[in-house]
Amino acid sequence: MISPLIQAPITKRLQVESRAFLLESFFPNGAKGYDTSHFVALTYLQADYFASSHLTVVAGYFLSPFGTYTERLSPIWISNLQDAPLIQPIGTGTGAGLGGMLRGSAYSNGTVSIDYTAYFSARSANEQFSASRTTGFRTNAYFPKHRLEIGVSYARLLQTRNANDVGFHVWWLPPNSALKVRSEYAHTSHAQGYWIETDYRLSRFGGPESVVGRLEPVFRIQQVSRDAPDPGDDLPSRDTTRADFGLDYHLPHNVRINTSYSRQFSAAGNRNIWETGIVYRFLFPAWKGK
């Protein structure tokens, strides 16, 4: 799997950015050896206009700004676990919107920083730019002294049936600590759920470049509860609880090994999930600057 990203400044106020997703799969085909399949798609493609220090205007195909996972943690070189949280489809629809977005800092001082995002997406059945007709907003309050962020999200579906999705998130990175705690709660028609994820880089044991210091244990607990069936919301069909145990190892040159074991409990059947992946992130300038 390859996920290339480009960020191209056009002027001091205008830039274009995009991320793609390329997947090649190999699987056994009995006595015939192996078959392959491939998948290529754009994750987003947008233009950003920096109107002022408090306002950025975004147009194009953008990641749905609901909660925190899709925008902040979905890149493969950032996420600690291979699978997205079970509630990730709530508020994000197809994962991206096609339209316009306003975002920026509403207020900031040494105690608190408040930012906002508001958007509208048109409906699109295009295979490459699939999107639902939705509108919504997200606002966050960040307290730098405590390294604490609290935010709320709202999305309204404006097609087929009107539906309201509401979300709440808390991130805490304790000062002078390698511990990270992230959490989200989301509610939609017929279902609700939450996830809490924590990880701790063992860099205090011999430094970040030591054998032990390169280890990063990860734990995530998540639940989804059903009020009524809804096969179109991409959530588990039954009440589901899942615990994810991960152990990431950071190698030199931005190479990381992700391993995880998950135990899922559901009325549809319990199961174990084992996953391993290697992530390599590299950056280079597309052209020389002035």
SULLIN-V708001 format. One record per residue. SS is DSSP state (helix for helix, strand for strand, loop for the rest). PHI is phi in degrees with one decimal (999 if undefined). Layout:
ss=SS phi=PHI
ss=SS phi=PHI
This chain:
ss=loop phi=999
ss=strand phi=-126.9
ss=loop phi=-131.0
ss=loop phi=-74.9
ss=strand phi=-131.6
ss=strand phi=-132.1
ss=strand phi=-130.8
ss=strand phi=-119.6
ss=strand phi=-72.0
ss=loop phi=-94.6
ss=loop phi=-134.9
ss=loop phi=-65.5
ss=loop phi=-107.9
ss=strand phi=-123.8
ss=strand phi=-143.6
ss=strand phi=-120.1
ss=strand phi=-138.0
ss=strand phi=-157.9
ss=strand phi=-140.0
ss=strand phi=-117.2
ss=strand phi=-139.4
ss=strand phi=-121.3
ss=strand phi=-128.1
ss=strand phi=-120.0
ss=strand phi=-112.8
ss=strand phi=-121.4
ss=strand phi=-146.9
ss=strand phi=-68.5
ss=loop phi=-131.5
ss=helix phi=61.2
ss=helix phi=-80.0
ss=helix phi=-86.4
ss=loop phi=95.0
ss=strand phi=-125.4
ss=strand phi=-107.3
ss=strand phi=-130.7
ss=strand phi=-144.2
ss=strand phi=-134.9
ss=strand phi=-142.2
ss=strand phi=-132.1
ss=strand phi=-157.2
ss=strand phi=-88.6
ss=strand phi=-75.9
ss=strand phi=-159.1
ss=strand phi=-153.1
ss=strand phi=-143.1
ss=strand phi=-110.7
ss=strand phi=-115.4
ss=strand phi=-115.6
ss=strand phi=-86.2
ss=strand phi=-69.9
ss=strand phi=-160.5
ss=loop phi=-69.2
ss=loop phi=-114.1
ss=strand phi=-146.4
ss=strand phi=-122.2
ss=strand phi=-100.0
ss=strand phi=-117.1
ss=strand phi=-138.5
ss=strand phi=127.4
ss=strand phi=-105.7
ss=strand phi=-119.3
ss=strand phi=-65.5
ss=loop phi=-64.7
ss=loop phi=-85.0
ss=loop phi=-116.9
ss=loop phi=67.9
ss=loop phi=-124.8
ss=helix phi=-65.8
ss=helix phi=-60.0
ss=helix phi=-77.9
ss=helix phi=-102.5
ss=helix phi=-114.6
ss=loop phi=-71.2
ss=loop phi=-57.3
ss=loop phi=-64.7
ss=loop phi=-85.9
ss=loop phi=-111.9
ss=loop phi=-62.3
ss=loop phi=-81.4
ss=loop phi=-121.6
ss=loop phi=-70.6
ss=loop phi=-95.9
ss=loop phi=-73.2
ss=loop phi=-59.2
ss=helix phi=-61.7
ss=helix phi=-87.5
ss=helix phi=-54.9
ss=helix phi=-67.0
ss=loop phi=-66.0
ss=loop phi=82.6
ss=loop phi=-106.5
ss=loop phi=59.2
ss=loop phi=-78.4
ss=loop phi=102.1
ss=strand phi=-146.7
ss=strand phi=-118.7
ss=strand phi=-121.1
ss=strand phi=167.3
ss=strand phi=-134.2
ss=strand phi=-148.5
ss=strand phi=-115.5
ss=strand phi=-153.0
ss=strand phi=163.3
ss=strand phi=-97.3
ss=strand phi=-84.9
ss=strand phi=-162.8
ss=strand phi=-155.8
ss=loop phi=-146.9
ss=loop phi=-72.1
ss=loop phi=-101.8
ss=loop phi=-147.6
ss=strand phi=-128.8
ss=strand phi=-117.2
ss=strand phi=-123.0
ss=strand phi=-139.7
ss=strand phi=-146.4
ss=strand phi=-135.1
ss=strand phi=-149.4
ss=strand phi=-138.4
ss=strand phi=-124.7
ss=loop phi=-86.5
ss=loop phi=-79.5
ss=strand phi=-144.2
ss=loop phi=-100.9
ss=loop phi=-61.8
ss=loop phi=-60.6
ss=loop phi=-84.8
ss=loop phi=-121.3
ss=loop phi=-71.5
ss=strand phi=-157.3
ss=loop phi=-104.9
ss=loop phi=-81.1
ss=strand phi=-140.9
ss=strand phi=-142.9
ss=strand phi=176.1
ss=strand phi=-154.5
ss=strand phi=-145.1
ss=strand phi=-136.0
ss=strand phi=-127.5
ss=strand phi=-120.4
ss=strand phi=-115.4
ss=strand phi=-110.2
ss=loop phi=-63.5
ss=loop phi=-64.6
ss=loop phi=-100.8
ss=loop phi=50.8
ss=strand phi=-121.8
ss=strand phi=-125.7
ss=strand phi=-128.6
ss=strand phi=-148.1
ss=strand phi=-128.8
ss=strand phi=-132.2
ss=strand phi=-143.0
ss=strand phi=-139.6
ss=strand phi=-125.8
ss=strand phi=-81.2
ss=strand phi=-115.0
ss=loop phi=-139.3
ss=loop phi=60.6
ss=loop phi=-142.0
ss=strand phi=-76.2
ss=strand phi=-142.3
ss=strand phi=-109.6
ss=strand phi=-116.4
ss=strand phi=-127.4
ss=strand phi=-136.7
ss=strand phi=-146.2
ss=strand phi=-137.3
ss=strand phi=-136.0
ss=strand phi=-119.5
ss=strand phi=-140.8
ss=loop phi=-118.3
ss=loop phi=-52.6
ss=loop phi=-59.8
ss=loop phi=58.5
ss=loop phi=-146.5
ss=loop phi=-88.4
ss=strand phi=-74.3
ss=strand phi=-129.0
ss=strand phi=-127.4
ss=strand phi=-128.3
ss=strand phi=-153.9
ss=strand phi=-145.6
ss=strand phi=-128.5
ss=strand phi=-143.4
ss=strand phi=-131.5
ss=strand phi=-136.4
ss=loop phi=-62.8
ss=loop phi=80.2
ss=strand phi=-161.0
ss=strand phi=-156.0
ss=strand phi=-176.4
ss=strand phi=-151.7
ss=strand phi=-144.6
ss=strand phi=-130.8
ss=strand phi=-126.4
ss=strand phi=-136.5
ss=strand phi=-144.5
ss=strand phi=-144.6
ss=strand phi=-76.9
ss=loop phi=-82.0
ss=loop phi=-71.7
ss=loop phi=-75.9
ss=loop phi=-98.9
ss=loop phi=90.7
ss=loop phi=95.9
ss=loop phi=-66.4
ss=loop phi=-97.7
ss=loop phi=-78.8
ss=loop phi=-60.1
ss=loop phi=-76.6
ss=loop phi=-64.5
ss=loop phi=-82.8
ss=strand phi=-81.3
ss=strand phi=-140.8
ss=strand phi=-68.6
ss=strand phi=-133.1
ss=strand phi=-139.4
ss=strand phi=-138.0
ss=strand phi=-116.9
ss=strand phi=-149.7
ss=strand phi=-142.9
ss=strand phi=-130.9
ss=strand phi=-117.6
ss=strand phi=-101.5
ss=loop phi=-95.7
ss=loop phi=-161.7
ss=loop phi=-69.4
ss=loop phi=-156.8
ss=loop phi=-66.1
ss=loop phi=-96.1
ss=loop phi=-97.5
ss=loop phi=63.6
ss=loop phi=-100.4
ss=loop phi=-54.6
ss=loop phi=-74.7
ss=loop phi=-128.3
ss=loop phi=-56.2
ss=strand phi=-137.4
ss=strand phi=-123.5
ss=strand phi=-141.4
ss=strand phi=-116.6
ss=strand phi=-114.0
ss=strand phi=-117.3
ss=strand phi=-122.7
ss=strand phi=-140.7
ss=strand phi=-100.2
ss=strand phi=-128.1
ss=strand phi=-92.2
ss=strand phi=-93.9
ss=loop phi=-61.6
ss=loop phi=63.1
ss=loop phi=59.7
ss=strand phi=-104.6
ss=strand phi=-138.3
ss=strand phi=-106.4
ss=strand phi=-107.5
ss=strand phi=-128.7
ss=strand phi=-155.8
ss=strand phi=-128.1
ss=strand phi=-128.1
ss=strand phi=-119.7
ss=strand phi=-111.9
ss=strand phi=-115.5
ss=strand phi=-156.0
ss=loop phi=-65.3
ss=loop phi=-80.8
ss=loop phi=131.5
ss=loop phi=-85.7
ss=strand phi=-157.8
ss=strand phi=-104.9
ss=strand phi=-129.9
ss=strand phi=-113.7
ss=strand phi=-142.7
ss=strand phi=-142.2
ss=strand phi=-150.5
ss=strand phi=-119.6
ss=strand phi=-117.5
ss=strand phi=-127.4
ss=loop phi=-110.7
ss=loop phi=-142.2
ss=loop phi=-124.7
ss=loop phi=-155.9
ss=loop phi=-71.7
ss=loop phi=-73.3
ss=loop phi=-154.9
ss=loop phi=-71.9
ss=loop phi=-82.7
ss=loop phi=-74.7
